[in-house]
Amino acid sequence: MRTRPLLALAGVVVALSVSAMSPASAAGTVLTTGSAGGDAVATGDVLSASLATGTAATLYSSATGTSGVSCSASTFTAGVVDNPAASGTATESVTAHTFGGCTSNVIGVLGVSGVTVNNLPYTTTVGSDGTVTVTPASGSTIQTTVKLSTLLGTINCVYQAPGLSGTASNTDNSITFTNQQFTKTSGSSLCFSSGYFTAKYAPVKDTSVSGSPSVFVN
């Protein structure tokens, strides 16, 4: 008489076990889509973000000043290399980082011909606490070349940094970099000696998933 209840109980246990192993429950990872604790971002997915609405990417000559270069457009693209369980650290590879609509208010500069990010790809890690770290390949450096138009022609200002630190927020699915210091390694006297990079990218989206849902950090 107890055989059927026992079989029924066994069936419930099996069903719960299968449910626990389903892809939807793999959401306990550092990066998820849809919501915090949502669906896990798959390894190999491509993440992308542009500047938050109403903001600009700036490279100023000082951390408190407003003299330098300002860009109204910027976008980064990164592939997910590793997305471990929450409380861990996810790893991405930044394969593209572009800037557009750039202007300069530096005396003697007529305009900005372009801003190019060199030495890609960069490795980016995202911790469960929202800490974002960008590092170059071993033996390389993070480098940006700013082309300025002057009365004497175009000059190249090359800036380098050993790494960048930012912060990810689930409030608006953003990544923010504030006053990240670069040092001029080559260029004329019109190139300021140090550059402080500030930019906010939002929302970060998983473009490999239908509808490109926003990415959350757990």
N, C-alpha and C positions, 0 to 999 in steps of 0.2 A: 504493500500500500504506500510505502514511502519512496518508491522508485521514481515516480513521476515528479514529485516536488524536488527531489535531489537533482534530477535531470534538468528541470526548469532552472534551478539555481545555478547549475553548471553553465547553462546556456547564457544566463545573464552575465556571469563572470567572463565568459569568452567574448560576449558582445562588448563589454566595457573595455576589455583588453585590446580588442581590435580598434575601438574608438580612440583609445589612448595612443595608438600607433599611427593614426591617420595623419595625412599631411597637414590638415587644418590645425592639429594640435602641436605641430612643430613650431608654434609661434613663440616659444620661450627663448627666442634668440635676441641678440643685441639689436638687429635691424628688423623691423616689421613694417608691413604696409596696412593702410586702412585705419589703424588705431594702435595705441600702445598695447602690446600684447596681442596684436593682430597676426596676420599670416606672415610667416618667415620669408624674408628676402632670400631668393635662391642665389647660390654661388654662380657667378657668370652674368648675373643681371646687370644692366647698365643703368646707373643713376645719373641724373642731370638736374641742374638748377641754374636759373638766371638771377640777376639782382632782384632783391625785394622791391616791390612797387614803390616808386617815389624816392629811391635811394641811388647813390652813385658809388662807384669804386674809385678811391682816391689814392694817390701816391704823393704825399706832401713832404716838404723839406724838413719839417719838424713835427713832433708828436702833438703840438698844441697850435700849430699854424695852419694857414689855408692857402699857402703858396705851393704850386706844383702842378700836378696833372690830375684831371678829373674825367672819368669815363661814365657815360650814361648807360652803357650796355656791357654786360660781361656774362659769360656762361662757362660752366665747367662740366665735364663728362668723366665719369669714373666707373670702372668695372669692379664688381664685388669679388674679392679673392677668397675671403673667409668670413663666415657669419656664425660665430659660436653661440653657445647658450648665454642668456642674459647674465650680467655681472662679469662678462668677459670683454674682449676687445675685438671688434670687427676690423677687417683689413680691406682696403680698396686700392685700385691703381688708377690714378688720374692720367688719362690719355689725351685730354684736350682742355685748354683753358684760354678763352678768347676775350678780347676787349674791343669795344667800338664806341663811336661817338665821343672821342677823347678831345679835350681842349686843355690849354695851359695858360696860366696867368703869370708865368715867369717873365720878367722884363727881358726883352731881346728875343723872345720866342714868338713866332708868328702863328704857329699851330702845331698840332701833333699829327705826324704822318702815320703812326702806328705804334701799337704796344704788343710785343710778341713774348710769349712765355717759352723759354728755351729748356733744354735738357729733360724734357718729358720722356717717359712717364715718371710721376712721383708716387711714392707710397703714402697713403693716408690711413691712419688708424682712428677709429671712433670707439671710445669707451662707453660703458653703460652709464657713467656719470656725466656724459655729454662732452668730455674732453676730446678735441680733434687735433691731431698732430700730422703735419705734412713734412715728409723727408725726401731728399733726393736719393738716387742710386748711390751705392758705395763708391767713393772717390769722386763724386760729382757735387753739384751745388744747385740750389734753387736759383734760377736766373731769369731776369726780365730785361728785355731790350726796348727802350723807349726812343722812338725816332722823332726828333723835333725839327720843325722847319724854321729856319732863321734867314736873315738877310744874306748870310754867307753860304746858304745852302742847307742841306739836311745833315744833322749831326746825330750820332748814335750814343745814347747814354745807357751803359750796361750796369745793372744793379744785381747784387747777389746776397743771398741769405743762407745760413746753414739749415734752417727749417722754419716752419710756421706753426703757430698755435692758435686754435680757434675754439668756439663753443657751439654745440648743437642744442637746439631747443625744440621741444615738442609743441610749444605754444603756437608757433607758426611754421613748424617743420623747416627751421632755418639753420644755417651755419654762418657764424659771424667771426670775422677777423678784425681786430682792432689794433691799430698802430704797430703792425709787425715791421720791424726794422730791417731795411736793406742798406747795403753799403755800395757806393759807386766804385766800380773796378776799372772803368774806362769811360772816356768822354771829355768834352771840352769844359771850360769854366762855366758855361751856361747850364751844365748838368749839376744839379745840387748834390752835395757830397753824401747825403744820406736820404733815403726815401722811407716814409712810414706808410705802410699799406693798410687801408681800411675798406672793408666791403661786407655786405650782408646778402647772402644768397637764400632765396625762399620762394616757393617751397621746393624742397628736394623731392624729386619724383622718381619712381621706378619705371623707366620707359620700356622695360621688357615685359611688363604686365599690361594687359588690356585696360585702357582707361588711364594709364600712367598714375596710379595712386600715390599719395604722399607717403614719405618714409618717416617712421618714428624710431626713436632710440629708447631701448629698455635696459 
